[in-house]
Amino acid sequence: MVPPKCDAGNGGSRALERGLRILGLFSSHENSFTVKQISKRIGVPIASTYRLVRSLVVLGYLDDRRGTGGEIQLGLEVVRLAAVANAGNNIISIGQQELRRLARATGETAVLLVPGEWTALCVGVIPGESPIRPRSARAGESVPYNGGAMPMVLLAYATVEFRSRILSSGLDQYTSRTLADPSALELECARIRQHGYAWSESEYVEGTGASAAPIFDIQGRVAGAIGVTGITEHVTHTEANVIEAAASVTLRLGGTP
């Protein structure tokens, strides 16, 4: 079924705002409404409210149990989003424990990334004890998908459609070793999937190396990447450490390494 289109311009913004207000009505104490009740709560004429409700039902955010507008409840799409949000929180909390272990085991900076729409997002960093620690991503910082081993792991295990969109977006080159050509990136992604981990050297910051492995959720999707970064010669032969850390987080998320 083709989802209904929102009106353009201010009308679309108004419809979106009203739709979010409808979703905001639901709570553990009030988990169903009639269209008439919704109309009164949000202060919108009942005909307009009915159209908004129907759109949200088609999209899966609301469920009209009787098909008459008499018992509107939250739909499965809201449940899915809640599960995604909960998984995101879980990977951050579980990942922090593994980051600490990884930083202690290698002496280098341990980093956790999760996939974003156009860039990866750093959600955890634990500095190692190495006396020389080059700058790494900070928590909350976006990292390009061709910016070294950790984001490349996410790209390698993403869906074909997602990877195609990223590769066709025109990626920048940060050093002489950065992979920016789509064909070269596809080959590297295939190599990463073959070996189960990624290694990079001076691909994002000159003189730094990184190794990383993928984290999978209960549905088998790549949920994150965990790895270490530091002076190149310090992070060689850390693949076993990052693979072990990734497997531990994956198992605790209910996934299969």
Buried (B, 14 or more C-beta within 10 A) or exposed (E): EEEBEBEEEEEEEBBEEBBEBBEEBBEEEEEEBBBEBBBEBBEBEBEBBBBBBBBBBBBBBBBBEEEEBEBBEBBEBBEEEEEEEEBBEBBBEBBBBBBEBBBEBBBBBBBBBBBEEEBBBBBBBBEBEBEEBBEBBEEEBBBBBBBBBBBBBBBBBBEEEBBEEBBEEEBEEBBEEBBBEBEEBBEBBEEBBEEBBBBBBBBBBEEBBBBBBBBBBEEEBBBBBBBBBBBBEBBEEBBEBBBBBBBBBBBBBEBEB
